[in-house]
Amino acid sequence: MIKIAQPQIGQEEINAVSAVLKSGQLASGENVLQFQRAFSEYLRHGFCIAVSSGTTALEIALRALGIKEGDKIITTAYSFIATANVIVHVGGIPLFADIDETTLNISADSIEQILQEHVGVKAIVIVHLFGQSCDMDKITEIANRHRLLLIEDCAQAHGAEWKGRKLGTFGDAGAFSFYPTKNMTTAEGGMVVMKDEKAAGFARQLIQHGIKGRNQFEFIGYNYRLSEIAAAIGLCQLKKLDHFNSVRRKNATYYDENIAHCNIIKPQEVRGVRHVYNQYALRILNGKRDSFIAYMEKEGIGTSIYYPYSIPEQACYRSTDFLEKEYDKRLEVTNRMKHEVVSIPVHPGVIQDEIERIVTAINHFEV
């Protein structure tokens, strides 16, 4: 079976982990500090704080920016549920926007619609889905015009760019995940990117129980630190990230040029964007997605539907009292895409023979 995802772990990572284990320094230490500095240098931006997961990265970003009980936050309806969950965890109220049909990212027009319907919106949390940038010209203009905080969920967009600028550097904060399915991994972990130095300092305290000095705690915080083992892996992976992304783009280009099926829509890299293809997400038309998945499985090819449901239709949100009564009328594109989108292997571990086999299988799929 050709796997849908496969972390690329080499001898360098194994040696780095072994060195940490032998050192006896397993909690946050020099590797974590180096990883934070290296990630900031890679982005050429801001202040980076390494944390225990992409979810905690998002939560810390929101808390460091002062999001509080009752704050209204616009976010996408089409993403992993953690994007919305962290808003609820900090006491905010998520307002779900529709997506763009081409990129599957949050729609700027839908954001504008929500701002016309609601007063007192505090922030926008966007997701650069599957490795492609949101429309940062339109979204930053909206955020600036309405004086909204902007948080970028970059969990699937390590190294992706909008007009030559790395994602995670446009908003007041960014959040990255290093889960094993991402473009780079630390096994589990995340990174908060803050634009403001004071907010970054607050975030550093938040992830260490609110510490001010040795045995002194200024406020009640959390234990969201990254381990030395994870950071050691991250330092190795960051050096390989551009290569990993180049291979993903090469694989995606082969798909672009060779998949030729009249009932399958391929992802489109928007002009001015550097897509890093955390996923190569096809759209299977005419209600044939389930048949396509079954067919690909028989061919020995892994696929995945990452978001078969919108976030607000999940049971945990339908049971809440803050969900808008008629939110679903706004999500016309989301409600179509969730029935069509499916991902095929694009990761750096897929070899050329497998890429060709995948293309052949797709082109022979009978509707």
C-alpha positions as CSV (number, residue, x, y, z in Angstrom):
1,M,0.0,0.0,0.0
2,I,1.3,3.4,-0.9
3,K,0.8,5.4,2.3
4,I,-1.0,8.7,2.3
5,A,1.6,10.2,4.8
6,Q,5.0,9.1,5.9
7,P,7.4,11.1,8.1
8,Q,10.9,11.3,6.7
9,I,13.2,10.4,9.6
10,G,16.9,9.8,8.8
11,Q,20.1,8.9,10.7
12,E,20.6,12.6,11.6
13,E,17.4,12.7,13.7
14,I,18.3,9.3,15.3
15,N,21.8,10.6,16.2
16,A,20.3,13.9,17.6
17,V,17.8,12.0,19.8
18,S,20.6,9.7,21.0
19,A,22.7,12.6,22.0
20,V,19.9,14.2,24.0
21,L,19.2,10.9,25.8
22,K,22.9,10.5,26.6
23,S,23.1,14.1,27.9
24,G,20.5,13.6,30.6
25,Q,18.9,17.0,29.7
26,L,15.5,15.9,28.5
27,A,13.3,18.9,29.4
28,S,13.5,22.3,27.7
29,G,17.2,23.3,27.3
30,E,19.7,24.4,24.7
31,N,18.1,22.4,21.8
32,V,14.8,24.2,22.4
33,L,16.5,27.6,22.4
34,Q,18.3,26.7,19.2
35,F,15.2,25.5,17.5
36,Q,13.3,28.7,18.4
37,R,16.1,30.8,17.0
38,A,16.5,28.7,13.8
39,F,12.8,28.8,13.1
40,S,12.7,32.6,13.5
41,E,15.7,32.9,11.2
42,Y,13.9,30.7,8.7
43,L,10.8,32.9,8.7
44,R,12.9,36.1,8.9
45,H,10.4,37.3,11.3
46,G,9.2,37.7,14.9
47,F,9.7,35.9,18.1
48,C,9.2,32.1,18.2
49,I,8.2,30.0,21.2
50,A,8.3,26.2,21.0
51,V,5.4,24.4,22.5
52,S,3.9,20.9,22.9
53,S,1.6,20.8,19.9
54,G,0.1,22.8,17.1
55,T,-3.1,23.1,19.1
56,T,-1.3,24.6,22.2
57,A,0.5,26.9,19.8
58,L,-2.9,28.3,18.6
59,E,-4.2,28.6,22.2
60,I,-1.1,30.4,23.4
61,A,-1.3,32.8,20.5
62,L,-4.9,33.7,21.3
63,R,-4.2,34.1,25.0
64,A,-1.0,36.1,24.4
65,L,-3.0,38.5,22.2
66,G,-5.6,39.0,25.0
67,I,-8.6,37.1,23.6
68,K,-11.0,36.8,26.5
69,E,-14.5,35.5,27.5
70,G,-17.1,36.5,25.0
71,D,-14.9,37.7,22.2
72,K,-16.2,37.0,18.7
73,I,-13.6,35.3,16.4
74,I,-14.1,34.6,12.7
75,T,-12.7,31.4,11.5
76,T,-13.1,28.8,8.7
77,A,-15.7,26.1,8.8
78,Y,-13.5,23.7,6.8
79,S,-10.4,22.7,8.8
80,F,-9.3,20.4,11.6
81,I,-11.5,20.9,14.7
82,A,-8.6,22.2,16.8
83,T,-8.7,25.6,14.9
84,A,-12.2,26.3,16.4
85,N,-11.7,24.4,19.7
86,V,-8.9,26.7,20.9
87,I,-11.3,29.7,20.4
88,V,-13.8,28.0,22.7
89,H,-11.0,27.0,25.2
90,V,-10.0,30.7,25.7
91,G,-13.7,31.7,26.1
92,G,-14.2,33.1,22.6
93,I,-17.2,32.6,20.3
94,P,-16.3,31.2,16.8
95,L,-18.2,32.6,13.8
96,F,-17.8,30.2,10.9
97,A,-17.0,31.6,7.5
98,D,-17.3,29.8,4.1
99,I,-14.4,28.9,1.9
100,D,-13.1,29.7,-1.6
101,E,-13.9,27.0,-4.1
102,T,-10.4,27.2,-5.8
103,T,-8.2,27.2,-2.8
104,L,-10.5,25.7,-0.1
105,N,-9.2,28.4,2.2
106,I,-11.4,30.9,4.1
107,S,-13.3,33.3,1.8
108,A,-12.6,37.0,2.2
109,D,-16.1,37.7,0.9
110,S,-17.6,35.5,3.7
111,I,-15.5,37.3,6.3
112,E,-17.0,40.6,5.0
113,Q,-20.5,39.1,5.2
114,I,-20.0,38.1,8.9
115,L,-18.6,41.5,9.7
116,Q,-21.8,43.1,8.3
117,E,-23.9,40.7,10.4
118,H,-22.0,41.0,13.7
119,V,-20.7,43.9,15.8
120,G,-17.8,43.5,18.2
121,V,-15.7,41.0,16.3
122,K,-12.2,40.9,17.8
123,A,-10.1,38.7,15.6
124,I,-9.8,36.4,12.5
125,V,-8.2,33.0,12.7
126,I,-7.3,31.8,9.2
127,V,-6.0,28.5,8.1
128,H,-3.6,28.0,5.2
129,L,-5.2,24.7,4.2
130,F,-3.3,21.8,2.6
131,G,-0.2,24.0,2.1
132,Q,-1.6,26.9,0.1
133,S,-1.8,30.5,1.3
134,C,-5.1,32.3,1.9
135,D,-5.5,35.6,0.0
136,M,-3.3,37.7,2.3
137,D,-3.8,40.9,0.4
138,K,-7.6,40.9,0.9
139,I,-7.5,39.4,4.4
140,T,-4.9,41.8,5.8
141,E,-6.8,44.7,4.3
142,I,-10.0,43.6,6.0
143,A,-8.2,43.1,9.3
144,N,-6.5,46.5,9.1
145,R,-9.8,48.3,8.1
146,H,-11.8,46.7,10.9
147,R,-8.9,46.8,13.4
148,L,-9.0,43.1,14.0
149,L,-6.3,40.8,15.3
150,L,-5.1,38.3,12.7
151,I,-3.9,34.8,13.7
152,E,-2.5,32.5,11.0
153,D,-2.9,28.7,11.5
154,C,0.1,27.4,9.5
155,A,-0.2,23.8,10.7
156,Q,0.0,22.6,7.0
157,A,2.0,25.4,5.5
158,H,5.7,25.2,6.6
159,G,7.7,27.2,4.1
160,A,4.7,28.2,2.0
161,E,4.7,31.8,0.7
162,W,2.4,34.6,-0.4
163,K,4.2,36.8,-3.0
164,G,7.6,35.8,-1.7
165,R,6.9,36.2,2.0
166,K,6.7,33.2,4.3
167,L,3.3,32.4,5.9
168,G,3.1,32.9,9.6
169,T,4.6,36.4,9.2
170,F,1.5,38.4,8.2
171,G,-0.6,38.3,11.3
172,D,-0.2,39.4,14.9
173,A,0.6,35.7,15.6
174,G,1.1,32.5,13.7
175,A,1.0,28.8,14.8
176,F,2.7,25.8,13.4
177,S,2.3,22.1,14.1
178,F,5.0,19.5,13.9
179,Y,2.7,16.4,14.0
180,P,4.1,13.4,12.0
181,T,1.8,14.2,8.9
182,K,3.2,17.7,8.5
183,N,5.8,18.9,6.1
184,M,8.3,18.7,8.9
185,T,7.9,16.9,12.3
186,T,9.2,16.8,15.8
187,A,7.0,13.7,16.5
188,E,4.7,16.0,18.4
189,G,5.1,19.7,18.9
190,G,4.3,23.2,17.7
191,M,5.7,26.7,17.4
192,V,4.1,30.1,18.3
193,V,5.2,33.1,16.2
194,M,4.5,36.5,17.7
195,K,5.0,39.8,16.1
196,D,5.1,41.8,19.3
197,E,8.0,41.2,21.8
198,K,5.9,41.9,24.9
199,A,3.2,39.4,23.8
200,A,6.0,36.9,23.1
201,G,7.3,37.4,26.6
202,F,3.8,36.7,28.0
203,A,3.5,33.6,25.8
204,R,6.9,32.3,27.2
205,Q,5.5,32.7,30.7
206,L,2.2,31.1,29.8
207,I,3.8,27.8,28.6
208,Q,5.8,27.5,31.9
209,H,3.0,27.9,34.5
210,G,3.2,31.7,34.5
211,I,6.8,31.7,35.8
212,K,8.5,35.0,36.5
213,G,11.7,33.8,38.2
214,R,12.9,30.7,39.9
215,N,10.1,29.4,42.1
216,Q,8.1,32.6,41.4
217,F,4.9,32.6,39.4
218,E,3.2,35.8,38.2
219,F,-0.1,34.2,37.1
220,I,-1.6,30.8,36.5
221,G,-0.2,29.3,33.3
222,Y,0.3,25.9,31.7
223,N,2.9,23.2,31.1
224,Y,3.0,23.5,27.2
225,R,6.7,23.3,26.8
226,L,8.5,21.3,24.0
227,S,11.0,18.6,25.1
228,E,14.7,18.5,24.2
229,I,14.1,15.3,22.2
230,A,11.4,17.0,20.1
231,A,13.5,20.1,19.5
232,A,16.6,18.0,18.5
233,I,14.4,16.3,15.8
234,G,13.1,19.7,14.8
235,L,16.5,21.2,14.2
236,C,17.3,18.3,11.8
237,Q,14.0,18.5,10.1
238,L,14.1,22.3,9.6
239,K,17.4,21.9,7.7
240,K,15.6,19.5,5.3
241,L,12.3,21.4,5.0
242,D,13.1,23.2,1.8
243,H,14.2,19.9,0.2
244,F,11.0,18.2,1.5
245,N,8.9,20.9,0.0
246,S,10.7,20.8,-3.3
247,V,10.0,17.1,-3.6
248,R,6.3,17.7,-2.7
249,R,6.1,20.4,-5.4
250,K,7.8,18.1,-7.9
251,N,5.3,15.3,-7.2
252,A,2.4,17.7,-7.4
253,T,3.7,19.1,-10.8
254,Y,3.8,15.5,-12.2
255,Y,0.2,15.1,-11.0
256,D,-0.8,18.4,-12.5
257,E,0.7,17.5,-15.9
258,N,-0.5,13.9,-16.1
259,I,-3.8,13.4,-14.3
260,A,-6.4,13.7,-17.1
261,H,-9.8,12.6,-15.9
262,C,-12.9,14.6,-16.9
263,N,-14.6,14.0,-13.6
264,I,-11.7,14.9,-11.3
265,I,-10.6,18.5,-10.5
266,K,-6.9,18.9,-9.5
267,P,-5.8,21.5,-6.9
268,Q,-4.8,24.9,-8.4
269,E,-1.8,26.9,-7.2
270,V,-3.0,30.5,-7.2
271,R,-0.8,33.1,-8.9
272,G,1.8,34.6,-6.5
273,V,1.6,31.6,-4.1
274,R,4.2,29.0,-3.3
275,H,2.1,26.0,-2.4
276,V,4.0,23.3,-0.3
277,Y,1.4,20.6,-0.8
278,N,0.9,19.2,2.7
279,Q,-1.9,17.5,0.8
280,Y,-2.6,17.0,-2.9
281,A,-6.4,17.4,-2.6
282,L,-8.5,16.2,-5.6
283,R,-12.2,16.9,-6.1
284,I,-14.1,13.8,-7.3
285,L,-17.3,15.0,-9.0
286,N,-20.8,13.4,-9.6
287,G,-21.0,11.8,-6.1
288,K,-18.3,9.3,-7.0
289,R,-15.8,9.9,-4.2
290,D,-16.6,6.8,-2.2
291,S,-16.2,4.7,-5.3
292,F,-12.9,6.4,-6.1
293,I,-11.6,5.6,-2.6
294,A,-12.6,2.0,-2.8
295,Y,-11.1,1.7,-6.3
296,M,-7.8,3.2,-5.1
297,E,-7.6,0.9,-2.1
298,K,-7.9,-2.1,-4.4
299,E,-5.1,-0.6,-6.4
300,G,-3.0,-0.5,-3.3
301,I,-3.0,3.3,-3.0
302,G,-3.8,5.1,0.2
303,T,-6.2,8.1,0.2
304,S,-7.8,10.2,2.9
305,I,-10.8,12.4,3.5
306,Y,-9.5,14.9,6.0
307,Y,-12.7,16.9,6.6
308,P,-15.8,15.0,5.7
309,Y,-17.8,17.3,8.0
310,S,-17.7,21.0,8.6
311,I,-16.7,22.0,12.1
312,P,-20.0,23.5,13.1
313,E,-21.9,20.4,12.2
314,Q,-19.8,18.3,14.6
315,A,-21.9,17.1,17.5
316,C,-19.8,19.0,20.0
317,Y,-20.7,22.3,18.3
318,R,-24.3,21.5,17.4
319,S,-24.9,21.1,21.2
320,T,-23.5,24.5,22.1
321,D,-25.6,27.6,22.7
322,F,-23.3,30.0,20.9
323,L,-23.6,28.5,17.4
324,E,-25.5,30.7,15.1
325,K,-29.0,29.4,14.2
326,E,-28.7,30.0,10.5
327,Y,-24.9,29.6,10.1
328,D,-25.4,26.8,7.5
329,K,-26.9,29.2,4.9
330,R,-23.5,30.9,4.8
331,L,-21.5,27.7,4.1
332,E,-22.7,26.9,0.6
333,V,-19.2,26.1,-0.8
334,T,-18.1,24.2,2.3
335,N,-21.1,22.0,2.2
336,R,-20.3,21.0,-1.4
337,M,-16.6,20.6,-1.0
338,K,-16.9,18.2,2.0
339,H,-18.5,15.7,-0.3
340,E,-15.9,15.9,-3.1
341,V,-12.4,16.4,-1.6
342,V,-10.0,13.5,-1.1
343,S,-6.2,13.5,-0.8
344,I,-3.7,11.3,-2.6
345,P,0.0,10.6,-1.6
346,V,2.3,13.5,-2.4
347,H,4.8,13.3,0.5
348,P,8.6,13.0,-0.1
349,G,8.6,9.3,0.6
350,V,6.7,8.5,-2.6
351,I,9.1,7.4,-5.4
352,Q,8.7,8.2,-9.1
353,D,7.4,4.7,-9.9
354,E,4.7,5.0,-7.3
355,I,3.7,8.5,-8.6
356,E,3.4,7.1,-12.1
357,R,1.4,4.1,-10.7
358,I,-1.0,6.5,-8.9
359,V,-1.5,8.6,-12.1
360,T,-2.2,5.5,-14.2
361,A,-4.8,4.3,-11.6
362,I,-6.5,7.6,-11.5
363,N,-6.8,8.0,-15.3
364,H,-8.3,4.5,-15.5
365,F,-10.9,5.1,-12.8
366,E,-14.3,4.4,-14.4
367,V,-17.2,6.6,-13.4
